Amino acid sequence: MARKLFIGGLPYRTTNEELQEAFAKAGTVVSASIVTDRETGRSRGFGFVEMEDADADNAISMWNGKDFGGRMLTVSDARPKA
């Protein structure tokens, strides 16, 4: 079963591929996507990564509070949409 993680504090120039490569260091990445502004198409500075359950905890401990491209990441379990 895959678990969705919220990734905040991403540098605005980060690509989906870079996000996936970074989190692949912690385990198997099912999907990685950066949220973009609908009008401009620019990154909003956060995204989501889906990982296998066992790897998700490893990714949180590996990346939460760490520097990524000059910005401090916030990594946590994603909350369901309201």
N, C-alpha and C positions, 0 to 999 in steps of 0.2 A: 504494500500500500504506500502511495506517495503522500508526502506531507508538504504543504505550501508554506514557504517562508517569506516574510516581508523583509526587504532590503532597503533601508533608508540611508540617505547621505551619500548617494552615488555622485561621482563627478558627472557633470552634464554631457561630457563627450563620450562617456562609456557606451559601448555597443552591447547588444544581446550576446554576441559571441565572446566578448571579453568577460562578461558576467558569468557565462557558462564555464569558461575556462578556469576562472578564479575559484568557483565553487566546486569544480570537478576535483580540485586538490583535496577536498574533504570527503568525497565519495561520488556515487552515481547521481548525475543530474538528469532528471526526466525532462524538464523544460526550464527555460530562463527567459524572462521578458522584462523590458524596461517600459514604464508607463510614459507616454508622450502626450503633449498638449494637442488637442484636436484641431485647433486652428493653425498653429505654427509648425507642428510636427516635431518640436524640440522636446528633449527629455525633461521630465519634471523632477528628476533627481531621486527617484525611487523605482523599485521594481519588485518582481516576485520570482522565486526559484522553487521549483518542485523537486524534491529529493526523496529517496527511499527513507523510511522511518529511522533506521539505524544511523544513516549518514546525516540526517537533519540535525540531530543533537551535536554531532561532531562539527558540523558547519557553523552552528550557533557559537559554540565555544571557540572555534578557530577564528571567526571573522567579527563577532560583535565587539565594538569598541576599538577595532583595529583601523589603521590608516590604509586607505585604498585610493591611489591617485591623488593624494593630497587632502582627502576628506576623511572624516571619521565615520565608519559604518555603524548602523544600528541594524541588528539582525534578530528577528524574533518570529514566533509562529504567527502566520497571517490570521487576522480575524475575519470571520464570514461577513459578506456584504450585508448592510442593514436594510 
